[in-house]
Amino acid sequence: MTLSTNKNSLWFSILSKDAYYSSTEENFINPEKFDWTKNSSDIANIIKQELLNYIKENNLESYFNTKMSDDVRKWKTISLKWWGLEFYSRQKHFPNTTKFINSIPNLVSASCNLLEPHTKIYPHCGDTNGIYRCHLGLIIPASLPECGFRVDTEQKSWEEGKWLIFIDAKNHEAWNDSNENRFIFVLDIIREEYKSNKNFINTVVLTGLFLQKIAEKFPILCKLQNYHFIKKSCVYFLLPFCFIAIKIRNLLSKLSLTT
């Protein structure tokens, strides 16, 4: 088990030997700590309406990691931002939502998330302790024990128009055992003590997700001797290329909207 009790120590699952994070930090963060959580009910209604308008003519995408849910077809998302990557073509369908997320300091990811009936997201530790993951309830069909969320040993229900905020690295899981869809809005915010490491966090996580996808397709790689050393070496080798790729990709994406 990887133990991290020093909240000033950055942790990444891709650089951890067993991808397990543990700390004495609180499981859920009080939303009142952040100015942008004000008027959450009004914000939720705005985002929900733009989401409902979007899915009338568009499909959400299955979550990229196929091993984290008991049915990957029933856990879906649409990202507006993802670890520094901007999805401008999607943002145009969510103008008011985009205006809101662009007003939040140190935000690196934003997405709408669907968990269909009778679906579970398995227990896991997130990509890094460098962010707060923030859930805003949009359409919540039930409360505990039918539909809920666990961080470490503490369970909570989502509520429409209210935030659940936690450190993504802490072990967590989610489930929807109701007969209706559950929709939430998800933000990733760089923690104040790590804001100077924003670009580093984005590039490490994106590089890690890329390598994770390769390992998922070629599981034999995980059985290689010194796999952890090879994995870490690949991350640090690819970091500068990933940083440049983010900048170029965002520029090309923005230019494509004007042509």
Secondary structure by P-SEA (a helix, b strand, c coil): ccccccccbbbbccccccccccccccccccccccccccaaaaaaaaaaaaaaaaaccbbbbcccccccccccccccccccccccccaaaaaaacaaaaaaaaacccccbbbbbbbcccccccccccccccbbbbbbbccccccccccccccccbbbbbbccbbbbccccccccccccccbbbbbbbbbbcccccccaaaaaaaaaaaaaaaaaaaaaccccccccaaaaaaaaaaaaaaaaaaaaaaaaaaaaaaaaac
